[in-house]
Amino acid sequence: QVFLDADLAVLGSEPARYSDYRLAIRSEYAHVTESAYCEGRIAVLKKFLTRAQLYFTEGARTRFEAEARKNLSDEIHLLETLQP
């Protein structure tokens, strides 16, 4: 659980760091069209947001949960504006 929380910690990082992460993810999928990427990424992010808790440990929830949910929601909004 600690390992999984460490892996997901970036989701709850400050907005500038999250933006770097978001751009790095997009770069990994550069071969995917913009519309397909937006559709797929939105689906993944929405799936995360349906979880009762993003993090497994109390410490990670306390430290990252609120900011992670904000980052995910903000990215969904951004991606929705990019969709054709």
N, C-alpha and C positions, 0 to 999 in steps of 0.2 A: 504494500500500500504506500509506503514511503517512496519507493522508486517511482510508482505511477504518479504520485503527487509531484515529485521533482520534475518528471517529464512534462506535466501539465502546468507547472509554475509559470511559464511564459504567458499563458493565457491571462494571468492576473497581474502582469507586469505593467509598469507605467506606460501611458499612451505612446510615447516616442519609441520605446523598446518594442511594444506590441506592433507598431507600424513597421519597424524593421523586420520583425518576424513575419508579418503578413506579406510583405514584399518578397521575402525569401521563399515563402511557400508558393507564391505566384511564379517565381522564377523556376522553381522545381517543375512546374507544370506549364512551362512556356510553350510546349508542343500542343497544348490544348487550346482550342478557340476561346475567345473571351466569353462568348455566351455560354458555352458548355462549362467553362471553369466557374463562372458566376453561379450557374444553376447547381452544379455539384457542390461547390463550397458552401453555398447557402444551405443546402440540405444537411451537410455535415454540421455546420454551426447550429442550426435549429435543433438537430438531434441532441447536441450537447446541452442546449438550453432546456430541453424537456426533462433532463435528469433532475431529481430532487436536490442532489448535491453533486457538484463537479469534482470535488476532492474527497479523498477517503479518510484523511486524518483531521482531527479537530484543529490542529495547528495550521494546516494548509487552508482549511475552510475559513478560519478566522483571518488569516493573512491575505488570501487571494480571491476568495469566492465573489465578493461584491464587485471588485474591479474586473474580474474575468467575465462576469455576466455583462457588465457594461461594454467591455471590449468586443465581446462576441456580438452583442446587439448593434453596436456601432458599425462593425464590419458588415453585418447583414444589410444594414441600411445603405452603406456605401456600395456594396455589390448590387443591390437592387437598383441604384441609380445608374449603374454601368450597363445593366442589361438592355439590349436593343428592344 
